[in-house]
Amino acid sequence: VGFKGYGIPADQHDKTVPFVFEGQEHTLKHGSVVIAAITSCTNTSNPSVMLGAGMLAKNAVEAGLSVAPYIKTSLSPGSGVVTHYLQHSGVIPYLTKLGFDIVGYGCMTCIGNSGPIPESVTETIEKNDLVCCGVLSGNRNFEGRIHPNTRANYLASPLLVIAYALAGRVDIDFEKEPIGYNGNEPVFLRDIWPTRSAIQEVEQRHVVPTMFKEVYARITTGNDRWNKLEAPQGTLYPWDSVSTYIKSPPFFVDMTKDVPPVKSIENAYVLLNLGDSVTTDHISPAGSIARNSPAARYLASRGLTPREFNSYGSRRGNDAVMARGTFANIRLVNKFIGKAGPRTIHVPSGEEHDVFDAAERYREEGRPVIILAGKEYGSGSSRDWAAKGPFLLGVRAVIAESYERIHRSNLVGMGIVPMQFLDGQSASTLQLTGKETFTINLPSELKTGMVVTVKVGDSRSFEALVRFDTEVELAYFRHGGILNYMIRKMIE
């Protein structure tokens, strides 16, 4: 199980679906663009491409082109300096005319903070199972990261983000097909694309050293709302029990002064049976909080409305939200379920639950849980909550075919055992369904690179490699994770 394409039948490739937005009829199809964002840290501080995008917008507006009103467009510059030279060069009004208003600075659409797309667009996509697209100038497009309803997301330069927004679809041949029409006259991308010399001329005029000095001289006084924020005083942070953003974490609950002995993991159940290329976005999404999710139910119980839910990324200081958001990606494929969605099976009862609810049920029953996975487990962003979250769900070990390097290290840092099938073996070759119980024998004299026995049910077993690769990692695990390790070192 992993990304193998979208499985759209050939006779469905050109299917178009009409819908109404703001009183006007439009159509969507596979490949339609519904999000176009100049965003992220990647190239939004590059004057050539940012000014180039502005000049392309100017040429497009002057050629009579526009972006479809239902496409979610946004511009998040890399810094205030970028806004400064975009304003001074005179391109801001043209970007705004195409819908690329400045929405803020920092992580935006790239990390899933695009905000909602129009409801009629969402309904059309979901009812007709359309593969609609996001085009962004970000640096990551893992499945489900950008927006739940953009199954395909393409990385592009700021200029091409504007080009695809104008075209409204990704399946366009810019050399042969017009990007739009001025009346009845076709307009091609080559007709409005700014030349390199024109971009350089504008850059030389408007990107000057004095501009940087002027902007950075105001860096501590330029945002009045930020300056008015009150900061707590004192050595210790005064936890606010009412806050839904910052909460005292439970990572040190039941921590002892002495290092506990290594214990085997006995009769564990499989929380999730996963395939290849499970990313940290699958494990701990950073985008919007779905209204029917465990995290949403928690926030609603605290008196918040869906409008106030915000995103997982904004609530990383609240473990209750983040635990409920672990494995909450709607594109997660669990072999227990057989279709995409953040659901799993409580093995003893056979009942289906949200992943968090199943984990809580196992916790109440006193049962440890593990995860089975394929190749490249934990690829993508080095997201610490992709290890913290499973820890809070009671995950004691992951058995995978291979790991992304940093994520494996993060698992160790949370006291979770990263185990690897031996070469040539996998859950499939070992005929593991995930419905069995697993006992992992961890000896008290555990060493780096050790192969241990995993008992499956009452009659079978296999060997697996424990991926503690260094003595330091082994020390972290013995302490129950790097946090416990550091606390004990501080009080020695």
BAVOKE-284744 format. One line per 8 residues: number of its first residue (from 1); their letters; for each residue x, y, z of C-alpha. Coordinates in pm, 1 decimal. Layout:
N
NUM> a> X:Y:Z | ... $
//
This chain:
492
1> vgfkgygi> 0.0:0.0:0.0 | 144.5:332.2:-102.3 | 100.5:590.3:-372.8 | 37.3:410.3:-701.3 | -151.1:680.8:-892.7 | -515.9:776.1:-882.3 | -668.4:482.4:-1066.8 | -895.0:693.5:-1287.6 $
9> padqhdkt> -1045.0:488.2:-1572.1 | -947.6:610.8:-1918.8 | -1306.8:691.0:-2009.1 | -1329.8:921.3:-1704.7 | -1022.4:1135.9:-1776.2 | -1220.0:1409.5:-1952.6 | -1527.0:1405.8:-1728.4 | -1646.1:1757.9:-1646.0 $
17> vpfvfegq> -1884.3:1848.0:-1364.8 | -2079.3:2175.7:-1351.4 | -2125.3:2367.7:-1026.7 | -2240.4:2713.5:-919.9 | -2020.5:2964.2:-738.0 | -2140.9:3314.3:-650.7 | -2432.3:3279.3:-888.2 | -2221.1:3178.4:-1187.7 $
25> ehtlkhgs> -2185.9:2831.5:-1338.8 | -1835.8:2683.5:-1367.3 | -1698.3:2336.0:-1433.3 | -1442.7:2113.9:-1263.5 | -1259.9:1810.6:-1400.2 | -966.1:1590.9:-1313.1 | -666.1:1824.0:-1316.4 | -857.9:2142.4:-1236.5 $
33> vviaaits> -664.3:2389.8:-1021.9 | -848.7:2491.2:-704.2 | -552.4:2625.1:-502.3 | -273.0:2844.6:-638.7 | -30.2:2982.3:-383.6 | 294.0:3175.6:-396.9 | 406.8:3057.6:-57.7 | 668.9:2919.7:180.3 $
41> ctntsnps> 1030.2:2990.7:256.4 | 1162.1:2827.2:-58.7 | 1172.1:3105.3:-314.7 | 949.1:3386.4:-189.7 | 1259.6:3589.1:-103.1 | 1410.7:3551.7:-451.0 | 1369.5:3895.1:-616.2 | 1396.1:3762.8:-971.6 $
49> vmlgagml> 1108.7:3515.9:-946.5 | 892.3:3733.3:-721.8 | 923.7:4038.8:-943.3 | 886.6:3810.9:-1244.3 | 557.5:3684.1:-1101.9 | 439.9:4039.9:-1048.8 | 534.6:4136.9:-1402.7 | 358.5:3829.1:-1540.9 $
57> aknaveag> 48.2:3931.2:-1345.2 | 70.9:4283.3:-1491.1 | 101.1:4152.0:-1845.6 | -187.5:3910.0:-1789.4 | -420.7:4180.8:-1658.7 | -329.1:4411.4:-1945.8 | -401.6:4124.6:-2187.6 | -751.8:4092.3:-2044.0 $
65> lsvapyik> -691.7:3767.6:-1853.3 | -825.4:3674.7:-1510.1 | -824.3:3385.8:-1262.7 | -1143.9:3189.3:-1205.4 | -1305.4:3327.0:-887.3 | -1338.7:2985.8:-718.5 | -960.5:2923.2:-722.7 | -807.3:2986.7:-379.9 $
73> tslspgsg> -518.3:3223.5:-454.6 | -274.0:3372.5:-206.7 | 64.8:3539.5:-174.5 | 280.1:3501.7:135.8 | 612.6:3682.0:82.5 | 930.1:3554.7:241.4 | 975.9:3875.8:438.4 | 866.7:4236.1:468.4 $
81> vvthylqh> 1143.8:4329.7:227.1 | 968.6:4136.9:-49.8 | 646.8:4329.8:10.3 | 850.0:4650.5:-0.4 | 999.8:4591.8:-344.5 | 677.5:4451.4:-486.4 | 504.5:4772.8:-380.3 | 780.1:5000.7:-509.0 $
89> sgvipylt> 792.9:4824.9:-844.2 | 419.1:4879.2:-888.2 | 315.1:4515.4:-938.6 | 105.3:4468.8:-622.8 | -218.8:4601.5:-781.2 | -186.9:4348.8:-1064.4 | -121.2:4059.1:-828.6 | -423.4:4168.8:-626.6 $
97> klgfdivg> -633.0:4192.3:-943.4 | -562.2:3822.3:-1006.1 | -646.8:3735.7:-645.7 | -291.2:3703.7:-515.0 | -338.2:3923.6:-209.0 | -73.3:3924.0:63.4 | -210.9:3698.7:337.2 | 82.9:3697.0:578.0 $
105> ygcmtcig> 438.6:3579.2:630.1 | 574.0:3238.0:721.7 | 428.0:2890.2:676.3 | 105.1:2915.8:482.3 | -33.0:2688.3:209.1 | 288.5:2483.6:199.7 | 211.1:2338.1:540.7 | -164.5:2312.6:491.9 $
113> nsgpipes> -267.4:2658.5:609.5 | -448.9:2760.0:292.2 | -778.8:2796.6:471.1 | -1103.8:2656.5:328.8 | -1183.7:2642.3:-40.3 | -1540.6:2735.8:-144.6 | -1803.4:2494.8:-15.7 | -1952.2:2436.9:-361.0 $
121> vtetiekn> -1606.0:2338.3:-487.0 | -1556.1:2099.1:-195.1 | -1895.0:1936.1:-252.5 | -1831.4:1895.3:-625.9 | -1491.3:1735.6:-567.4 | -1615.2:1496.4:-299.6 | -1938.9:1391.0:-470.0 | -1765.3:1320.5:-801.1 $
129> dlvccgvl> -1433.7:1187.6:-663.9 | -1237.3:1441.5:-868.8 | -859.1:1465.9:-858.3 | -828.4:1841.5:-831.2 | -499.5:2019.6:-788.9 | -300.2:2265.8:-590.6 | -10.2:2451.2:-752.6 | 230.2:2616.1:-511.9 $
137> sgnrnfeg> 579.4:2757.0:-493.8 | 648.8:2556.6:-178.9 | 897.0:2277.1:-122.6 | 678.3:1982.7:-23.4 | 372.7:1821.6:-175.5 | 325.0:1503.0:24.0 | -14.8:1341.5:-4.3 | -278.5:1522.1:199.2 $
145> rihpntra> -39.1:1795.3:314.5 | -162.9:2095.5:118.7 | -539.2:2049.4:151.2 | -766.8:1747.8:202.4 | -944.5:1813.2:-128.1 | -638.2:1859.9:-350.2 | -523.4:1505.4:-407.5 | -260.4:1618.5:-660.5 $
153> nylaspll> -25.6:1902.7:-571.2 | 245.8:2040.5:-795.6 | 550.8:2247.0:-703.4 | 626.9:2537.4:-934.8 | 804.1:2872.3:-950.2 | 599.3:3180.2:-852.7 | 562.3:3265.6:-1221.9 | 423.9:2923.7:-1306.6 $
161> viayalag> 186.3:2937.4:-1010.0 | 29.3:3240.8:-1174.5 | 36.3:3073.2:-1515.5 | -149.5:2763.6:-1393.3 | -395.3:2978.0:-1197.0 | -476.9:3163.4:-1519.5 | -509.7:2836.2:-1710.8 | -722.5:2679.9:-1436.0 $
169> rvdidfek> -585.3:2332.4:-1503.3 | -255.8:2145.0:-1496.3 | -307.5:1932.8:-1808.2 | -223.3:2216.8:-2046.4 | 48.5:2236.4:-2310.8 | 155.7:2599.2:-2281.0 | 337.1:2590.7:-2614.6 | 35.9:2472.2:-2813.0 $
177> epigyngn> -267.4:2581.6:-2610.3 | -370.6:2936.9:-2518.6 | -363.9:3025.1:-2150.6 | -681.0:3227.9:-2200.5 | -866.6:3462.4:-2432.0 | -889.6:3839.0:-2468.0 | -1234.1:3853.3:-2618.3 | -1207.9:3603.5:-2901.6 $
185> epvflrdi> -832.1:3640.1:-2936.0 | -622.2:3355.2:-2792.1 | -345.2:3458.5:-2552.8 | -47.9:3225.3:-2511.9 | 186.1:3214.9:-2214.4 | 471.9:3328.9:-2437.7 | 275.2:3646.8:-2514.5 | 275.4:3761.5:-2151.4 $
193> wptrsaiq> 592.9:3601.0:-2011.3 | 839.3:3873.8:-1899.0 | 1187.7:3860.0:-2048.9 | 1491.9:3801.1:-1832.1 | 1631.4:4143.8:-1923.6 | 1304.6:4315.0:-1826.1 | 1304.7:4139.3:-1487.2 | 1669.2:4230.7:-1426.5 $
201> eveqrhvv> 1602.6:4594.1:-1510.0 | 1318.2:4616.4:-1257.9 | 1524.3:4430.4:-998.4 | 1817.5:4668.8:-1034.4 | 1587.8:4968.4:-987.2 | 1387.6:4846.9:-690.6 | 1596.9:4593.5:-494.9 | 1858.1:4817.8:-334.5 $
209> ptmfkevy> 2058.2:4798.7:-7.4 | 1883.7:5099.5:149.7 | 1551.6:4918.0:125.6 | 1680.0:4629.5:341.1 | 1816.5:4871.6:601.0 | 1489.6:5063.5:610.7 | 1274.6:4754.0:659.7 | 1498.9:4587.8:918.6 $
217> arittgnd> 1533.1:4909.7:1116.3 | 1161.3:4875.9:1194.7 | 1167.9:4504.1:1265.9 | 1100.8:4537.3:1641.6 | 845.2:4816.7:1615.0 | 665.2:4755.9:1287.7 | 387.0:4526.5:1413.5 | 172.1:4701.7:1669.8 $
225> rwnkleap> -42.7:4396.6:1747.8 | 267.0:4185.7:1818.9 | 410.6:4454.8:2043.0 | 89.1:4471.3:2246.2 | 97.6:4101.5:2334.2 | 158.4:4046.8:2705.0 | 429.3:3800.8:2805.9 | 428.9:3621.0:3142.7 $
233> qgtlypwd> 701.1:3699.1:3394.8 | 893.1:3464.1:3623.0 | 1111.3:3154.3:3596.7 | 833.0:2901.2:3542.0 | 559.8:2927.2:3282.8 | 215.3:2984.7:3440.4 | 6.8:2716.6:3269.3 | -343.4:2833.6:3179.9 $
241> svstyiks> -591.5:2549.7:3224.9 | -840.1:2724.9:2995.3 | -600.7:2760.1:2701.3 | -658.2:2533.1:2402.9 | -324.5:2631.6:2247.4 | -67.5:2576.5:2522.3 | -109.7:2294.2:2771.6 | 121.7:2131.6:3024.3 $
249> ppffvdmt> 246.3:1817.6:2845.6 | 227.7:1471.4:3003.3 | 571.0:1351.5:2894.1 | 708.9:1336.1:3250.1 | 407.4:1172.8:3415.4 | 516.0:864.6:3612.7 | 883.7:941.0:3549.4 | 1108.6:797.7:3821.4 $
257> kdvppvks> 1440.1:932.9:3943.2 | 1615.3:604.3:3866.8 | 1650.0:454.1:3519.6 | 1396.4:170.1:3485.9 | 1505.2:-172.9:3360.0 | 1449.5:-268.3:2996.2 | 1124.1:-459.9:2957.6 | 999.0:-675.6:2674.7 $
265> ienayvll> 682.9:-573.7:2490.7 | 431.2:-847.3:2561.2 | 113.2:-939.8:2374.5 | 93.4:-614.4:2182.1 | -176.9:-551.7:1924.2 | -124.4:-375.6:1592.7 | -276.4:-27.6:1596.2 | -212.1:27.5:1224.8 $
273> nlgdsvtt> -98.3:-200.0:942.9 | 59.7:37.6:691.7 | 233.3:12.8:356.2 | 517.7:198.4:186.9 | 602.2:569.6:189.6 | 409.8:667.6:500.9 | 519.0:1028.0:554.5 | 531.1:1236.0:868.8 $
281> dhispags> 232.0:1421.1:721.7 | 36.6:1095.7:729.8 | 146.8:1044.1:1090.0 | 102.8:1399.6:1218.6 | -74.6:1631.3:972.8 | -18.2:2003.9:1012.8 | -315.8:2132.7:815.5 | -680.7:2193.9:889.5 $
289> iarnspaa> -869.3:2003.4:1158.7 | -1155.6:1806.2:1003.9 | -1491.4:1882.0:1164.6 | -1570.1:1515.6:1230.3 | -1230.8:1426.9:1381.3 | -1143.5:1341.5:1743.3 | -948.3:1669.5:1767.0 | -1254.7:1862.2:1651.0 $
297> rylasrgl> -1472.7:1687.9:1907.6 | -1222.6:1776.3:2180.2 | -1211.2:2143.5:2078.6 | -1590.1:2156.7:2050.4 | -1613.1:2017.8:2404.1 | -1401.6:2315.0:2513.9 | -1656.3:2555.0:2365.4 | -1490.6:2628.3:2031.6 $
305> tprefnsy> -1676.6:2656.9:1701.1 | -1540.9:2503.4:1377.0 | -1429.9:2850.9:1270.6 | -1200.2:2856.9:1575.1 | -1048.1:2510.5:1531.8 | -751.6:2649.6:1335.8 | -489.4:2393.4:1226.9 | -286.3:2115.3:1384.1 $
313> gsrrgnda> 25.8:2318.6:1315.1 | -106.4:2606.9:1524.2 | -193.5:2377.0:1815.1 | 138.1:2198.7:1859.3 | 151.6:2330.8:2214.6 | -154.2:2124.3:2310.4 | -84.9:1752.7:2343.9 | -456.7:1671.2:2370.0 $
321> vmargtfa> -514.3:1807.1:2019.7 | -195.9:1661.2:1874.4 | -256.2:1312.1:2014.2 | -603.3:1316.8:1861.6 | -452.3:1440.2:1536.2 | -198.4:1158.2:1514.2 | -265.7:943.8:1206.3 | -560.6:1174.9:1129.3 $
329> nirlvnkf> -458.4:1234.4:766.9 | -754.7:1155.6:541.4 | -514.7:1004.2:285.1 | -373.5:747.4:528.5 | -422.1:393.7:394.8 | -452.6:129.2:665.5 | -458.3:-230.4:538.3 | -712.6:-313.9:807.8 $
337> igkagprt> -964.9:-84.0:640.0 | -871.2:-109.8:273.1 | -948.8:250.8:184.8 | -805.4:592.2:263.3 | -901.7:747.1:594.4 | -786.4:785.1:957.1 | -959.6:469.5:1078.0 | -849.9:136.9:1219.3 $
345> ihvpsgee> -978.9:-185.4:1373.2 | -976.6:-265.6:1743.3 | -846.2:-617.9:1685.4 | -992.6:-802.6:1987.8 | -1347.7:-686.2:1910.3 | -1319.7:-635.0:1535.5 | -1487.3:-295.7:1573.8 | -1386.0:3.7:1361.2 $
353> hdvfdaae> -1277.9:329.7:1527.8 | -1094.4:652.6:1465.1 | -726.6:581.2:1532.1 | -720.6:786.2:1852.3 | -1033.1:618.9:1989.4 | -891.2:273.2:1918.6 | -566.3:367.7:2093.8 | -762.1:490.0:2396.5 $
361> ryreegrp> -954.7:164.8:2406.3 | -630.0:-34.2:2406.7 | -496.2:191.3:2683.1 | -803.9:133.0:2898.9 | -759.4:-242.1:2848.2 | -391.4:-220.1:2944.8 | -274.6:-349.7:2606.9 | 44.1:-216.4:2439.5 $
369> viilagke> 26.8:-140.4:2067.0 | 274.6:-146.9:1778.4 | 271.8:-40.8:1413.4 | 355.3:-249.4:1107.6 | 486.2:-63.2:801.9 | 664.9:-103.5:471.6 | 949.4:90.5:313.0 | 1045.6:453.5:384.0 $
377> ygsgssrd> 843.3:486.3:701.5 | 853.6:845.7:828.7 | 973.1:1011.7:509.2 | 913.4:1382.5:463.5 | 949.6:1667.3:711.1 | 1142.7:1591.8:1028.9 | 830.8:1655.3:1237.7 | 880.2:1592.0:1609.7 $
385> waakgpfl> 509.0:1532.8:1666.8 | 527.2:1236.8:1428.3 | 713.2:1065.7:1714.7 | 547.5:1240.8:2010.0 | 199.5:1160.5:1881.7 | 248.9:782.5:1853.1 | 409.2:787.5:2200.0 | 93.5:948.2:2340.3 $
393> lgvravia> -116.2:682.3:2164.6 | 74.2:413.3:2352.9 | 280.3:290.1:2057.4 | 574.6:92.7:2196.4 | 741.6:-16.6:1871.1 | 731.8:18.4:1493.7 | 832.0:-273.3:1271.5 | 907.4:-147.9:919.0 $
401> esyerihr> 1108.4:-250.1:614.2 | 1307.3:76.1:620.2 | 1300.8:421.4:780.5 | 1370.3:780.7:696.9 | 1683.7:861.5:896.0 | 1563.0:1153.4:1107.1 | 1225.7:1000.6:1189.1 | 1390.7:681.1:1311.2 $
409> snlvgmgi> 1606.0:894.3:1540.2 | 1298.9:1083.4:1663.2 | 1123.9:756.7:1750.0 | 1422.1:660.0:1963.7 | 1406.8:1004.7:2123.6 | 1054.2:928.3:2243.2 | 1139.9:581.2:2372.4 | 967.6:399.2:2084.9 $
417> vpmqfldg> 1157.7:95.6:1952.9 | 1228.4:121.9:1577.1 | 1258.2:-232.7:1444.6 | 1336.8:-345.7:1093.1 | 1244.4:-662.4:908.0 | 1550.5:-856.8:796.7 | 1654.7:-825.5:431.1 | 1406.6:-990.4:200.7 $
425> qsastlql> 1137.6:-1003.3:465.3 | 826.2:-794.7:518.6 | 486.6:-823.9:681.3 | 367.2:-972.7:353.7 | 640.7:-1235.8:313.5 | 597.1:-1336.2:677.8 | 221.7:-1361.0:618.0 | 141.4:-1120.5:898.3 $
433> tgketfti> -216.4:-996.8:887.0 | -174.1:-755.7:1176.5 | -455.1:-930.4:1362.2 | -207.1:-1134.6:1567.9 | -52.1:-1047.1:1903.0 | 319.6:-965.9:1910.5 | 571.7:-1019.1:2189.2 | 908.4:-849.0:2135.3 $
441> nlpselkt> 1183.5:-993.7:2351.2 | 1414.2:-710.0:2456.1 | 1702.7:-840.9:2669.4 | 1827.4:-639.4:2963.9 | 2173.8:-632.8:2802.1 | 2031.4:-476.5:2484.2 | 2303.5:-364.4:2242.3 | 2319.7:-157.2:1925.7 $
449> gmvvtvkv> 2244.2:-344.8:1604.8 | 2095.7:-639.7:1790.3 | 1863.3:-892.6:1626.5 | 1581.3:-1002.8:1856.4 | 1296.4:-1251.8:1837.7 | 940.1:-1138.5:1779.0 | 682.0:-1395.0:1885.5 | 360.9:-1393.8:1678.9 $
457> gdsrsfea> 61.0:-1536.8:1860.7 | 133.3:-1867.2:2034.9 | 305.5:-2065.0:1763.3 | 513.3:-1849.0:1529.0 | 809.8:-1615.2:1551.9 | 1051.9:-1419.6:1336.3 | 1367.0:-1219.4:1392.3 | 1400.5:-845.2:1343.2 $
465> lvrfdtev> 1676.2:-587.4:1373.3 | 1648.5:-334.1:1654.9 | 1750.3:0.2:1501.9 | 1937.1:151.9:1792.6 | 2234.8:258.6:1582.8 | 2451.7:431.3:1845.1 | 2527.1:401.6:2215.7 | 2367.0:742.3:2272.5 $
473> elayfrhg> 2041.5:620.7:2116.6 | 2053.1:315.0:2337.8 | 2096.1:542.7:2640.8 | 1797.0:752.6:2534.7 | 1582.7:441.4:2507.0 | 1689.5:305.6:2846.3 | 1582.9:636.4:3001.7 | 1245.1:625.5:2826.1 $
481> gilnymir> 1338.5:891.0:2573.9 | 1561.0:1194.2:2533.9 | 1341.6:1415.8:2753.3 | 1371.3:1183.0:3051.9 | 1742.6:1143.6:2978.3 | 1799.7:1519.6:2993.4 | 1593.6:1566.4:3309.9 | 1787.6:1294.1:3491.9 $
489> kmie> 2117.5:1445.9:3374.2 | 2009.7:1786.6:3506.0 | 1927.9:1656.2:3854.4 | 2240.8:1440.7:3894.9 $
//
